[in-house]
């Protein structure tokens, strides 16, 4: 295609009314996105806790609480390990329920959402995971705490729920004696609530709940409005050449990744690059030999721990990764335990390795810069503080 033809195609795309309409649809204001809470587990738990509390300003009583319990139990009516049945929820009032967020256990761990209904001798805990994995023995410890607690051990009903974004699992199977539910079921309850309890809500409460549902559908469940999908297909059909030209000549994420790899390499003792990620051991660790767990040609792959830099679709993530190993399993557990006290819970990927994100740099942040050198200095300073802390922790273990 000639240069003039390419320019014409790009101009037609920029003048497209469909593109303007798409900008309007995708740029809708959402209060939860504005507060940057879409990936924050504590803020999700806070909002869900507000809906679960029967005595809150939403004026819904125990409706949301009972519907969450009903949708959690509906696939487990024949499971003998779960003593609570649907009729125990449907025919009882839970207006007396006390909802506690971040409840502290005897092992100084915090239960995300804790529900206590003394009148029904009912206790329920919800462990809420957005993108992080379960901590070592975390769910087991919570269950043991309830079973041994002076007040709760004699309760007739004990329900343990594990809430995750994922839908790819058998809903009838328990996970470590926990009922698994996902955010699609949360949205199912909210849809039902908006349909049947609309008259009970003020306009402000309904607005608030609808915004939360839309944020979950888009940011956690990955759903895109049908109208947006249809419009995107139309724009691509009509402006295919221009869009392909843009994709061909803009690989912002690769450019950003190259810059970050250069920064990390300058500060690293050992570097192991891959196609979309890089793993490294930074300068400043005193005894690198102590981090080895196997004799491997690629020394870093034989290391129990390292820093990673990974390219996503719209950002680059920098953090700590811990490899799985059988030769020093106890060492690995101790290491994870110490690091989680410093950083919080690490994420778990198929029980093969754990990781914790320290810094995320988005394409948007990179695109907005005018001076690449100024940006490089800014990122170097950020990484330096993370690397110094990481090295100090390892050197003190």
ABEGO torsion letter per residue (X at the ends): XBAAAAAAAAAAAAABAAAAAAAAAAABBBAAAAAGAAABAAAAAAAAAAAABAABAAGAEAAAAAAAAAAAAAAAAABAABABBAAAAAABBAAABBBBBGBBBAAGBBBABBBBBAAAGBBBBBBBBAABBBBBGAAAAAAAAAAABAAAAABABBBBBBBBABABBBAABBBGGBBBBBAAAAAAAAAAAAAAAAAABBAAAAAAAAAAAAAAAAAAAGBBBAAAAAAAAAAAAAAAAAAAAAAAABBAAAAAAAAAAAAAAAABABBBBBAABBBBBBBGBABAAAABABBBABAAAABABBBBBBBBAABBBBBBBBBBBAABAAAAAAAAAAAAAAAEBBBBBGGABBBBBABBBBAAAAAABABAAAAAAAAAAAAAAAAAAAAAAAAAX
